[in-house]
Amino acid sequence: MVTNLPAFVFLQYYRASKFFLILLAGFVLIFFSQSSFSQNIIPRFETIGVNEGLSQSSAYTIYQDKKGFMWFGTADGLNRFDGHSIKVFKVKDNAVANSNYVRGTLCEDRAGNIWYTNETGIFCLDVAKETLTRRHVLTQDYQASGVFIDGHNNFWMLCLNGVACFDIKTGEWRRYDCKFILNNKNATGFRYATDYGDNIWFKVNGFGIYHFNIKTQRFKHTMFDMPIACLNYNKGNIYYWCDNTLYTADTALKTISKKHFDIADKVDIVVDILPDNYGRIWFTTSNSGLLCYNKATGKMDMFRRDNARQKSLAFDITRCLYIDRFDNLWIGTDGGGVSRLDLKPAKFNIFPLNEGDYAFLNNYFIKCFYEDERGRIWFGTQDNGLNIFNPQDRSVKNYPANNDPRKGISGSVSAIFRDADGDFWIGSSMGIYKFNERRGTFKAADITAMPTQYLRPNNNFVIKFEELKNGDVLVATCLGLYRMKKDADGNYKVANIIDEKLQGLTLDFVEMADSSLYVAVPGLALYHYKQKGDDYLYQGAYCKGLDIRSLHDDERDVNKLWVSSGVGLIAFNTLLKTSITYKTTDGLANDYVYGVLEDKKHNLWLSTNGGLSYFDRAKNAFQNYTVSDGLQSNEFNTAAFYKSQKGNMYFGGIKGFNWFNPEALYSGKHKPGVAITSVLVDDVPFMSHTGLVNPKNISLAYDKNSLSFSFAALDYTMPSANKIAYMLTGLENKWVITTNKNVRYAKLLPGHYQFLVKAGNDDGMWSSVQSVSIDIKAPFWQRRWFYVAVSLCIAGLLIYITFALSQVKIKRRLRILERRHAIDAERNRISRDMHDEIGSGLTHIALLSELIQTQHKTDAAVKNDVGNISASARKLITNMSEIIWALNPQNDSLENLLAYTREQMQQHFEPFDMILQIDFADTVPDIPLTNEQRRNLYLVTKEALNNTMKHARATLVKLSVEIVANKIVFTVADNGCGLPDSANKPNCNGLKNMRKRMEDIGGNISMENNQHGLTVCYTLNA
């Protein structure tokens, strides 16, 4: 016994410390493998070729401009790529031979214009006008290769004899020839490095490396007789390749390190070299694809075209390299277009890369996971048994399912567990197996309580293992809960937990902080049990009738249990027995949730039937990821989720699985770029007076009011996952989120608008906002000055109408007053005439009659008085007749006046020997006359004829009336003695009355003596 004591002690020590040794070894392996694991390249190359719009399949230079666009120089044109589409620019002048062959580096000036060279000249793309022109002519024997544009507008380039520069502002060309190169005609080779400051290093075939300082304008030959293949500058170091050896040197070309590679039989010529930000150096080759040297591992990998793989390199002849601002590697090939490779640690690592990568696997229906200390991923499948995947070399060790339990594992593998002793337990549809990896053997466990009738294939017997606080291992099966308990010999025995409620499919369980159990039975309930000794006592059932898929006890809140179900994510409070359900209406990707994992920040990751959902508990918001973000599929599987000790999360689905570390997702996020690629006005490209195709301000006429915007999310890591949000303020009040690349606004109303656009990438990060100010001018009839003018006109019109109406009213009143005045005047005139003529006549008759009565006269005297009475009576009758005629409204016309005048004057002159000639027209115009006009004209005529009869001693008198120039002209002419001088004396009342009467009616009168007598002419406006 004594002699065996050391062995016994060692055995006990070994058993006790085995677990701790394993953990220690795991930590060591994690420390040394984590960096390579996290930065392992996933060789999924995206290709941009002629089918995607590239102008030609040979790409010789690549560049990313300040805005974020990618530019590809090909043998047939310059190409701009925005992650979605390609726009090709070519010189339109066909006379410029080979003008579209792009060589050398693409260079950008301060205005954002793109410059390049070829053997025919120097070319510039004006990005504002989108026109490509040749700015300087080079002869065929003097080709140049662009390097960069300095801060003084000098475009520096290599040429056959040294270095040259072109002033892009003045067009001045300067050459700096190197004498050594001039003496060696074969000393050519356009491979260079620059610090984009003062220094250019370039290799000369067979003659080493030259250095040119821009300030001193001097050359320095620093290396002799070395066949340098390529070189590059990066972060203070010069990298160059020579004779299958990678050299790292400082800027003085003093060697820092060198690494030789035995790849001469695989690689012909190395063309370009470029270090990345992850300790790797990339090389293009003339016929051997793409090379990658990892400094950490010292390993050189080769990536080539593989027609059997969908995401392999586009072509094996690789020419140029470029790393964009988002750590994507762009590879220009000579025949396959451009390939892109994401250099960043994968957001969602994926297995498999391509469905045909592992021919021995019938499918990739994943059931369970485990990550070991070596970083290997163990996963169980539906039909392909147990598999161990090494992400370093992407190899898979397969342990296929076998229907004979004696020869291996049987059925589908649905659970993987490693106990405290480091032993692996595998659960399958046929039972529980202990797995020995070294031997590759499976040993079936003794399940004493399991009825044999349930041991049939594909019934998913085992779903989950978990070690309890008391050391027992609890197993969820389709027949309820089982417990694996160690016996005295350290072996596990499997026995059933007796509970009628759990005699069926049990998908999941969790042990809470108080050692109680919550058990998920889909379609029935969430059951609660408390531990009492070796037994568990039923406490209650919750979430009854729900399709519960899995459970997760919150790592921060001991009273919270997360329940994955077919109706969403349920937050269950174990203390209050209350719950809150999160659904698609809250932002969840899909209401059918399979599993929940919690990261270090206590945020949740959920697998669903709509992809993965990330739940930010602080913001109470979801962010969703789909197959476009690199997921194996949008559909995941029950129980196929797992978080390793390193914090890596695994989610399995119907086409493979994804794994990632949330910490890397948090730290690796970056904002994308966004650009407005075109603006159309009425479907015609907009061009402002400055020539800008995409301006910041747009001013349009009212009838040019349909706008279309095209835009691009400038993040090339996963272009399919990019999103665009846009809004037209003045028309919209919230962001419109879409994957479309354009939007059109038709028939915008006049006013001021602002078009806003931003881009989001697969990280959920949003770019800064780009904006375009839009002013659509209103037509003149909708402008303010027009409203003011119209208002003034309307006001003026209203004032005029008011004034006119008031004038009409005033005139109407004036007419009424004038009519009243005329009536009063007529009354007064009649009264006056009656008083003056009728009254005086009657008085004269009365006086004569009284004289006859009172005086005693002779008969002759009486007879004479009676004659006077008779004459007065006749005169009174005449006057009465004239008054009555003047008052008759039927006589208110010139025609009636003339007719009446003819009648009266003929009667008046009939008893006398004087001849009266009346000359009136047969047809008289219908000219109305007022009572006053008719009476005054008649009396003036009568007075003129009476004066002729009394005083002219004439034998002939003529009365005529004419209508001349809208005037009524009366003329009385006699052959008498004319008008005596005494007629103009103040006491001549007859003529005075005639003038007065004509003035009263607005007329005038004139009298003129001539050799034949007197002519009286009086007129009245018709």
Number of C-alpha atoms within 10 A of each C-alpha: 6 7 7 8 10 11 11 13 11 11 12 12 11 13 12 12 13 15 16 15 13 15 14 13 14 15 15 14 14 17 10 11 16 15 13 16 17 18 16 19 19 18 15 17 21 19 21 21 20 16 11 12 15 26 24 21 22 24 31 25 25 25 22 19 17 13 11 23 24 20 21 28 28 25 18 20 21 29 23 19 21 21 20 15 14 20 14 16 17 19 20 12 11 10 8 14 12 16 25 23 19 25 21 22 20 26 23 21 20 12 10 15 16 20 26 28 28 22 21 22 21 23 21 22 22 17 16 17 14 14 13 23 18 18 14 16 15 14 10 10 10 14 19 28 25 24 25 25 23 19 11 11 16 21 23 23 25 24 22 22 22 22 24 20 25 20 16 19 9 9 12 11 13 13 15 16 16 18 11 14 17 13 10 11 10 13 17 19 17 19 23 23 20 20 17 13 13 13 15 23 24 25 26 25 18 16 21 19 25 21 22 21 14 16 9 8 11 12 20 12 16 14 16 13 11 15 17 24 22 26 25 21 23 14 8 10 18 23 26 25 24 17 14 17 15 18 19 21 17 15 17 10 19 14 14 12 11 13 13 12 13 10 11 10 6 10 18 13 18 24 20 23 26 22 21 16 11 17 12 19 18 21 23 27 21 18 19 20 23 27 19 19 20 17 13 11 11 11 12 16 12 15 16 18 19 13 11 10 14 16 18 19 28 28 26 21 22 33 25 22 26 21 21 18 13 19 18 18 21 24 31 29 30 23 17 22 26 31 24 23 23 21 21 21 22 20 22 20 22 22 20 16 18 16 16 14 14 14 8 11 18 13 17 22 21 28 31 31 29 21 21 15 19 17 21 18 19 19 26 30 29 23 21 22 22 26 19 19 18 16 20 16 9 13 13 17 11 17 17 21 21 16 13 10 16 12 12 20 30 26 28 29 34 27 29 28 20 17 15 13 14 14 14 17 21 27 32 31 25 23 27 25 22 19 20 13 10 6 7 9 15 22 17 19 18 15 18 11 12 15 9 9 6 14 13 13 15 15 18 23 29 29 25 23 24 21 17 14 11 9 13 15 21 23 28 25 26 19 20 24 25 21 21 22 17 14 9 7 6 9 11 17 15 21 18 18 18 14 12 8 12 20 16 15 22 25 25 27 25 19 19 20 11 9 15 17 20 25 25 31 27 22 16 19 19 23 20 19 18 17 13 10 7 7 11 16 14 14 12 11 15 17 21 14 12 18 21 30 24 25 25 21 23 17 13 10 10 14 16 21 21 22 26 29 25 19 17 24 27 21 18 20 16 16 9 9 11 13 17 12 16 16 17 15 9 12 17 25 26 25 21 24 32 27 28 27 22 21 16 10 12 16 16 19 23 24 31 29 19 21 24 27 23 22 20 15 12 9 7 10 13 19 15 20 22 19 15 16 22 19 26 27 21 21 21 31 22 23 25 25 28 19 20 16 10 14 15 17 22 26 33 32 26 18 21 24 28 21 21 20 21 21 13 15 14 11 8 14 15 17 17 25 23 25 21 21 16 16 23 17 19 17 11 11 14 18 17 15 6 9 14 15 20 23 18 13 12 18 14 15 12 19 15 15 19 18 20 18 18 16 22 29 30 26 28 27 24 16 18 17 21 28 21 23 19 22 19 20 16 12 14 12 9 11 15 12 15 14 15 13 16 17 12 15 14 12 13 15 16 19 12 14 20 18 19 17 26 25 29 24 26 24 21 17 15 21 19 14 15 16 19 18 16 20 18 19 19 16 12 11 11 12 13 11 11 13 13 11 13 13 12 12 13 12 12 12 13 12 12 14 12 12 12 13 12 12 14 12 12 12 13 12 12 14 13 12 13 14 13 12 14 17 12 13 15 16 12 14 16 17 14 14 16 17 14 12 17 21 15 15 22 16 13 16 21 13 13 17 15 11 14 17 11 9 9 10 13 10 9 9 12 18 13 12 18 16 12 15 20 13 14 19 17 13 15 20 14 14 17 16 12 16 17 11 19 22 18 10 11 9 19 21 19 20 20 19 20 20 12 15 19 17 11 16 17 14 10 14 15 12 8 10 11 15 15 19 15 17 13 16 13 7 7 15 12 12 12 15 18 17 20 19 23 23 20 21 24 19 17 23 22 17 16 21 23 15 15 26 20 9 13 21 16 20 15 18 22 16 21 16 19 16 16 11 9 10 13 18 20 20 21 21 24 26 19 21 17 22 19 10 7 9 13 12 10 9 10 11 12 14 20 14 15 21 17 17 21 19 14 12 17 12 19 18 20 11 16 12 16 14 9 13 20 22 21 18 19 22 21 19 14 16
